[in-house]
Amino acid sequence: MRRTTRYQVEEANSLWQVYKTVSFLKVVKNFIVIQVARYTPVLSMKNWLYRTFLRMDVGDKAAVALMVMMDIMFPEKIKIGKNTVIGYNTTILAHEYLIKEYRLGEVIIGDNVMVGANTTILPGVEIGNDAIVSAGTLVHKDVPAGSFVGGNPMRIIKTKEEREKEEVDNLETK
């Protein structure tokens, strides 16, 4: 189960009450920074923008591809580990606005993780170190360290142990 904090709302759906949960000016600032970062081809500049203006925890040598969409309302709840690659057009969410509630949760992406293009990562999940997430995956639960996952719904394709055995077998056949 994802680790999110739930907040009940009354009256209209929670998205109509969004500026009771997050400052309008914060959203405008985040929108501008995220849009600039989405089109910035210089990885070091992109990471600097995330760290400086969005208060994200971004590890050394993390590589966030073009068009990646960070959570616009709560980007500070996103952590990206060192030497991790986030593929083209991926969306990373730290919030969900629903009919009768909204939810917030940290997204923790470990070190040496590969996230394929067009992936969506939902709030409250952790992707373990050395994991691989296939392109187009909906990450709706934790990803074990070292595993290879993919699909919608996401499933484990290979465990860490299976990947390690495959690597050993490949070395032995060379």
C-alpha positions as CSV (number, residue, x, y, z in Angstrom):
1,M,0.0,0.0,0.0
2,R,1.2,3.5,-0.8
3,R,2.2,5.8,2.1
4,T,0.0,8.8,1.7
5,T,-1.7,11.1,4.2
6,R,-5.4,11.5,3.6
7,Y,-7.3,14.8,4.1
8,Q,-11.1,14.8,4.0
9,V,-12.9,17.7,2.3
10,E,-16.4,18.9,2.4
11,E,-18.4,20.9,-0.1
12,A,-17.2,20.4,-3.7
13,N,-14.5,18.0,-4.8
14,S,-11.0,18.5,-3.4
15,L,-9.6,20.1,-6.6
16,W,-12.0,23.0,-6.2
17,Q,-10.4,23.6,-2.8
18,V,-6.8,23.3,-4.0
19,Y,-5.7,26.8,-2.9
20,K,-6.8,26.0,0.7
21,T,-4.1,23.2,0.6
22,V,-1.3,25.0,-1.3
23,S,-0.5,28.6,-2.0
24,F,-1.5,30.0,-5.4
25,L,1.8,31.8,-5.6
26,K,3.7,28.6,-4.8
27,V,1.9,26.8,-7.6
28,V,2.6,29.7,-10.1
29,K,6.4,29.7,-9.2
30,N,6.5,25.9,-9.4
31,F,4.8,25.9,-12.7
32,I,7.3,28.3,-14.2
33,V,10.3,26.5,-12.8
34,I,9.0,23.1,-13.9
35,Q,8.2,24.3,-17.4
36,V,11.7,25.9,-17.8
37,A,13.3,22.6,-16.5
38,R,11.2,20.5,-18.8
39,Y,12.8,22.1,-21.8
40,T,16.3,22.6,-20.4
41,P,18.8,20.2,-22.1
42,V,21.6,20.9,-19.6
43,L,21.3,18.3,-16.8
44,S,23.3,20.3,-14.2
45,M,21.1,23.4,-14.7
46,K,18.0,21.3,-14.5
47,N,19.1,19.7,-11.2
48,W,20.1,23.2,-9.9
49,L,16.6,24.5,-10.7
50,Y,15.0,21.5,-8.9
51,R,17.2,21.9,-5.8
52,T,17.1,25.7,-5.6
53,F,13.6,26.6,-6.4
54,L,11.5,23.5,-5.8
55,R,13.5,22.3,-2.7
56,M,13.7,18.8,-4.2
57,D,16.4,16.3,-3.0
58,V,18.2,15.4,-6.2
59,G,21.3,13.3,-6.0
60,D,24.6,13.8,-7.8
61,K,24.7,12.9,-11.5
62,A,20.9,12.3,-11.6
63,A,19.7,12.7,-15.1
64,V,16.1,13.9,-15.7
65,A,15.2,13.8,-19.4
66,L,13.3,16.4,-21.4
67,M,9.6,16.8,-20.7
68,V,9.6,15.2,-17.3
69,M,6.7,16.6,-15.3
70,M,7.3,17.0,-11.6
71,D,4.5,17.4,-9.1
72,I,3.5,21.1,-9.5
73,M,2.0,21.5,-6.0
74,F,4.4,19.5,-3.8
75,P,7.7,18.9,-5.6
76,E,9.6,19.1,-2.3
77,K,8.1,15.7,-1.5
78,I,10.1,14.1,-4.4
79,K,13.6,12.6,-3.8
80,I,15.8,11.3,-6.7
81,G,18.9,9.4,-5.8
82,K,22.4,9.7,-7.3
83,N,23.2,8.4,-10.8
84,T,19.5,7.8,-11.5
85,V,17.9,8.3,-14.9
86,I,14.3,9.5,-15.3
87,G,13.1,8.9,-18.8
88,Y,11.4,11.3,-21.3
89,N,7.9,12.5,-20.5
90,T,7.7,10.8,-17.1
91,T,5.2,12.2,-14.5
92,I,6.1,12.1,-10.8
93,L,3.1,12.9,-8.5
94,A,3.2,13.6,-4.8
95,H,-0.5,14.5,-4.5
96,E,-3.9,13.1,-5.6
97,Y,-7.0,15.3,-5.5
98,L,-10.1,13.1,-5.4
99,I,-13.8,13.7,-4.8
100,K,-14.1,13.6,-1.0
101,E,-10.4,13.8,-0.1
102,Y,-6.9,14.6,-1.2
103,R,-3.8,12.6,-0.5
104,L,-0.1,13.6,-0.1
105,G,2.9,11.3,-0.1
106,E,6.6,11.3,-0.6
107,V,8.1,9.7,-3.7
108,I,11.5,8.3,-3.0
109,I,13.6,7.1,-6.0
110,G,16.8,5.3,-5.0
111,D,20.3,5.4,-6.4
112,N,21.2,4.0,-9.8
113,V,17.6,3.6,-10.8
114,M,16.4,3.6,-14.4
115,V,12.9,4.9,-15.1
116,G,11.8,4.4,-18.7
117,A,10.0,7.0,-20.8
118,N,6.3,7.8,-20.3
119,T,6.1,6.3,-16.8
120,T,3.8,7.7,-14.2
121,I,4.8,7.5,-10.5
122,L,2.1,7.9,-8.0
123,P,2.5,9.5,-4.5
124,G,3.7,7.5,-1.5
125,V,5.9,5.0,-3.4
126,E,9.5,4.1,-3.0
127,I,11.6,2.8,-5.9
128,G,14.6,0.8,-4.4
129,N,18.2,1.2,-5.4
130,D,19.3,-0.3,-8.7
131,A,15.7,-1.0,-9.9
132,I,14.6,-0.7,-13.5
133,V,11.2,0.5,-14.4
134,S,10.1,-0.3,-17.9
135,A,8.8,2.5,-20.2
136,G,5.1,3.2,-19.9
137,T,4.7,1.8,-16.4
138,L,2.2,3.0,-13.8
139,V,4.2,2.8,-10.5
140,H,1.4,2.4,-8.0
141,K,3.3,0.5,-5.3
142,D,6.8,0.1,-4.0
143,V,9.5,-1.3,-6.3
144,P,11.9,-3.6,-4.6
145,A,15.6,-2.8,-4.8
146,G,17.3,-4.4,-7.8
147,S,14.1,-5.6,-9.5
148,F,12.9,-5.0,-13.0
149,V,9.2,-4.0,-13.2
150,G,6.8,-2.9,-15.8
151,G,3.3,-2.7,-17.1
152,N,-0.1,-1.4,-16.1
153,P,-0.8,-2.6,-13.6
154,M,2.9,-2.7,-12.6
155,R,4.3,-6.2,-11.9
156,I,7.7,-7.6,-11.1
157,I,9.2,-9.0,-14.3
158,K,12.5,-10.0,-12.7
159,T,13.6,-10.0,-9.1
160,K,17.1,-8.8,-8.0
161,E,18.2,-12.4,-7.7
162,E,17.0,-13.4,-11.1
163,R,18.7,-10.3,-12.6
164,E,22.0,-11.2,-10.8
165,K,21.8,-14.8,-12.0
166,E,21.2,-13.7,-15.6
167,E,24.3,-11.4,-15.4
168,V,26.4,-14.3,-14.1
169,D,25.1,-16.6,-16.9
170,N,25.8,-14.0,-19.5
171,L,29.4,-13.6,-18.2
172,E,29.9,-17.3,-18.3
173,T,28.8,-17.6,-21.9
174,K,31.2,-15.0,-23.1
